[in-house]
Amino acid sequence: NWTTGNVIDEQVEAIRAQVGDKRAICGLSGGVDSAVAAALVQKAIGSQLTCVYVDHGLMRKGETEQVEKDFVAATGVQLKVVDAEERFLKALAGVSDPEEKRKIIGREFIRVFEQAQAEIIADEGPAVEFLVQGTLYPDVVESGGGTGTANIKSHHNVGGLPEDLEFQLIEPLRKLFKDEVRMVGQELGLPDEIVQRQPFPGPGLGIRIVGEVTKERLDLLREADAIAREELTAAGLDRDIWQCPVVLLADVRSVGVQGDGRTYGHPIVLRPVSSEDAMTADWSRLPYDVLAKISTRITNEVKDVNRVVLDVTSKPPGTIEWE
Ligand code: XMP
């Protein structure tokens, strides 16, 4: 019978047996999945684990600080932060195709981990052999790894792995759904700000810019996203919606008017969804006054954005993310 206690005990035992006296590294993304996976492995092997946080420059506002402060405070985990923004932006330059973006981001992630591994080995000896990943059951299924389902998107932590991977994988959440992961995280003593966080994709804002990813566009989207999150939280809606991707249509412009002048700016798409497990979803019927507030603030406060539109598509046929 399924209890969070049983899952934790079972995984702790399995991880200890798998790792022995070797060392593991875990990539933290800022999301619930990698945080819970890391906390679980930390419980099993303690200081044999080092966490690596890759700041790929595709994070949302305040996300890096949250990992650096809150997660470390909650778990006492050893953390190495790698600033890789320039590297990712260079690799993504000129790329608009969604699958190509995902593959590039997945590949660069692993390369940066390998580099971090080399540095950790240099510091601590030659026993870092395991890579912890917060892969969930829906990730496995949607990348075609579980049940033979057709490949829908290359989730960066499953389909995007290069073939010359040098680590053995530890994936303690591979059989779990999101709500179960949250329960496990709670049981492990992680704070609500981490456990109740809405999902955020590994490739980050890189797959929420339709068009080429540039620093300028990222900064713009970060602002719009921060406003949407702030207003949804203020309205007490965080638990009602599964997540709300905020998407920049960077290759689209439309005419507007602001003050006395004509504008020719980009649209921002709000994609609030309700879901049980992300396999299917429905668009959230958000209160009009909340939508109005978000729209007014984004068009007033974010440079070059003159229109906010609402995505009213369920999944299927739409996916939650636009790319
Ligand atoms: P889609 O867009 O496939 O998204 O309906 C389903 C859920 O998965 C998240 N997502 C990802 N998570 N790596 C992740 O860790 C990824 O590459 C990735 N792509 C999508 C998405 O935010 C939603 O919760």
Residues whose N, C-alpha, C, O or C-beta is under 5 A from the ligand:
A	BS01	XMP	S154 H155 H156 N157 P199 F200 P201 G202 P203 A278 T319 I320 E321
